[in-house]
Amino acid sequence: MNYIGDKQYWDEKFLNRGDKILSPESSLVENIKYLKLGSVLDVACGDGRNSIFLLRNGFFVTGVDFSLKAIERLESFATKENLKVSTKQVDLTLKDALKDLDVFDNIVINHYKLSIENISKLENHLRDDGILFVCGFGHKHKVDSKIKEEDLIKPEDFKVLKKSFELVRYIENEDERGFFVTYIFKKKAVL
Ligand SMILES: C[S@@+](CC[C@H](N)C(=O)[O-])C[C@H]1O[C@@H](n2cnc3c(N)ncnc32)[C@H](O)[C@@H]1O
């Protein structure tokens, strides 16, 4: 599903952003210790504030997003710091959006709502003991014209993960910007 806006909305948003990269998501910074050193798929990476943070911390990062403007900015931020990032333009609304993507040690989804169908496919792209980090507006966030009901992360979104994932950490945060949740899952090793 499109999150907040369509491709044109996001392209314009990134085109009009200043030269400086934004700070990484604070929940990711606080919980980086849960990630397995290795590779990360940054789903709906935007212009890469989290990808760049992870690259600086020694992870191999692949960022996917449907906005070419976002991807171009991420690549240019990486080049400026001599960091190597892999990117792919992917429309995550498509049923087979994840099909050609590799298998990773971690998947990060920050401020994007993946469809339940694609959430159920994440296990095919994570190694055993791999970490799925999801953070964004949670079920108690007050919806408005910008953040809609379907953009909110809800506990039931993850029912499809039950068999193959365990929840390692769940965090709720509330501030003037709204109600945020972080879910950290670990993929169970198949014996
Ligand atoms: C709120 S931003 C979050 C960006 C980044 N994860 C972060 O935390 O800074 C939402 C991102 O989702 C992307 N997005 C929205 N709908 C999408 C879709 N259908 N396919 C791929 N990316 C999409 C936008 O281009 C944008 O980069």
The ligand as an SDF file (V2000), in Angstrom:
LIG
                    3D

 27 29  0  0  0  0  0  0  0  0999 V2000
    7.6240    8.2460    6.1410 C   0  0  0  0  0  0  0  0  0  0  0  0
    8.7450    7.8120    4.8590 S   0  0  0  0  0  0  0  0  0  0  0  0
    9.8710    6.7730    5.7670 C   0  0  0  0  0  0  0  0  0  0  0  0
   11.2250    6.6980    5.1300 C   0  0  0  0  0  0  0  0  0  0  0  0
   12.2790    5.9590    5.9730 C   0  0  0  0  0  0  0  0  0  0  0  0
   11.9150    4.6030    6.2610 N   0  0  0  0  0  0  0  0  0  0  0  0
   12.5500    6.7110    7.2500 C   0  0  0  0  0  0  0  0  0  0  0  0
   12.2660    6.2120    8.3290 O   0  0  0  0  0  0  0  0  0  0  0  0
   13.0600    7.8410    7.1450 O   0  0  0  0  0  0  0  0  0  0  0  0
    7.8040    6.6420    3.9260 C   0  0  0  0  0  0  0  0  0  0  0  0
    8.5370    6.0750    2.7320 C   0  0  0  0  0  0  0  0  0  0  0  0
    7.7110    5.0950    2.1170 O   0  0  0  0  0  0  0  0  0  0  0  0
    7.8860    5.1650    0.7170 C   0  0  0  0  0  0  0  0  0  0  0  0
    6.7240    4.5440    0.0880 N   0  0  0  0  0  0  0  0  0  0  0  0
    5.4140    4.9040    0.2040 C   0  0  0  0  0  0  0  0  0  0  0  0
    4.6430    4.0820   -0.5170 N   0  0  0  0  0  0  0  0  0  0  0  0
    5.4880    3.1850   -1.1240 C   0  0  0  0  0  0  0  0  0  0  0  0
    5.3020    2.0940   -2.0160 C   0  0  0  0  0  0  0  0  0  0  0  0
    4.0990    1.7640   -2.4640 N   0  0  0  0  0  0  0  0  0  0  0  0
    6.3840    1.3820   -2.4260 N   0  0  0  0  0  0  0  0  0  0  0  0
    7.6220    1.7240   -1.9990 C   0  0  0  0  0  0  0  0  0  0  0  0
    7.8780    2.7520   -1.1590 N   0  0  0  0  0  0  0  0  0  0  0  0
    6.8120    3.4710   -0.7230 C   0  0  0  0  0  0  0  0  0  0  0  0
    8.0350    6.6510    0.4440 C   0  0  0  0  0  0  0  0  0  0  0  0
    8.6600    6.9240   -0.7890 O   0  0  0  0  0  0  0  0  0  0  0  0
    8.8720    7.0820    1.6460 C   0  0  0  0  0  0  0  0  0  0  0  0
   10.2410    7.0130    1.3560 O   0  0  0  0  0  0  0  0  0  0  0  0
  1  2  1  0
  2  3  1  0
  2 10  1  0
  3  4  1  0
  4  5  1  0
  5  6  1  0
  5  7  1  0
  7  8  2  0
  7  9  1  0
 10 11  1  0
 11 12  1  0
 11 26  1  0
 12 13  1  0
 13 14  1  0
 13 24  1  0
 14 15  1  0
 14 23  1  0
 15 16  2  0
 16 17  1  0
 17 18  1  0
 17 23  2  0
 18 19  1  0
 18 20  2  0
 20 21  1  0
 21 22  2  0
 22 23  1  0
 24 25  1  0
 24 26  1  0
 26 27  1  0
M  CHG  2   2   1   9  -1
M  END
$$$$
